[in-house]
Amino acid sequence: MGPKTTKVYETLRARLAAGDYAPGDRFPSERTLAEELDIGRTALRQVLARLLAEGLLEVRGRSSYRVPGAVSVQRPEGLEPWRIHGERDVYDNRWVRLQLWDVEPPGVQRFEHHVVKLHHVAITAVIDDQDRVLMMWRYRFVPKQFGWELPGGIVDEGEDPADTALRETVEETGWRPKSLDHVVSYQPMVGMVDSPHEIFVGHGAEKIGEPTDLEEAGHIEWVPLADIPGLMARGELLGSGTLVALLHILAARRTQGLTTAH
């Protein structure tokens, strides 16, 4: 890095070290930082990449940065991963792949383990200024059940998950989110199924038309966040993505409330 880039790096690093941004806070946008610190976007990205590599920032979605959340627990050391000696397909089509993996846990005799490969998925919870979340009442034939779900769908090959989240929300509801933030990535059935899920939260939305994906849409409604615990108790929230996203929102609001109270 050149002298100016180094100075910007030291400035931002000092701000982070001084606690100018709380754990979990969203970091200023590239545009804001570039204007404030009088630096080009390309050079700024070098600085941000270094801060990411040092663990001082984490990326959420496209060009969206946050200060990592504070944790007290340390990562255990000295544990060995399972060895994978090979894998073979049992069944494969455009929706699902069933495989057998030849695995060897530490200290255990190797054996074959079933692995199910599904698609990469993005799911979006959109909140309006009345504390309501955009949801769909749908029928799922596998559990033979109606229930509330958030919009979401499969990330196409080469597609940014944030673009998927926006596209699926528009296609399934007719509403376009005004903003999107990536909040968490997770695996819903980590013991046997590989299906990365990306959860996004949006604030505000504009009605731009009717749903175009009629098979997925169902009944669309803005559901009060205050109703979520009751709907959960009644078993009417379907899918892990819906539950993870809504629990994240409720937990974040509770944390904010406790912080404000103190």
HELIX and SHEET records of a PDB file:
HELIX    1   1 PRO A    3  ALA A   18  1                                  16    
HELIX    2   2 GLU A   30  LEU A   37  1                                   8    
HELIX    3   3 ARG A   41  ALA A   53  1                                  13    
HELIX    4   4 PRO A  161  THR A  173  1                                  13    
HELIX    5   5 LEU A  214  ALA A  217  1                                   4    
HELIX    6   6 LEU A  225  ASP A  227  5                                   3    
HELIX    7   7 ILE A  228  ALA A  233  1                                   6    
HELIX    8   8 SER A  240  ALA A  261  1                                  22    
SHEET    1   A 2 GLU A  58  VAL A  59  0                                        
SHEET    2   A 2 TYR A  65  ARG A  66 -1                                        
SHEET    1   B 4 ARG A  83  ASP A  92  0                                        
SHEET    2   B 4 ARG A  97  GLU A 104 -1                                        
SHEET    3   B 4 PHE A 111  LYS A 117 -1                                        
SHEET    4   B 4 VAL A 193  ASP A 194  1                                        
SHEET    1   C 4 GLY A 152  ILE A 154  0                                        
SHEET    2   C 4 VAL A 121  ILE A 127 -1                                        
SHEET    3   C 4 HIS A 197  HIS A 203  1                                        
SHEET    4   C 4 LEU A 180  TYR A 186 -1                                        
SHEET    1   D 3 GLN A 145  GLU A 149  0                                        
SHEET    2   D 3 ARG A 132  ARG A 140 -1                                        
SHEET    3   D 3 HIS A 219  PRO A 224 -1                                        
SHEET    1   E 2 TRP A 175  PRO A 177  0                                        
SHEET    2   E 2 ALA A 205  LYS A 207 -1                                        
END                                                                             
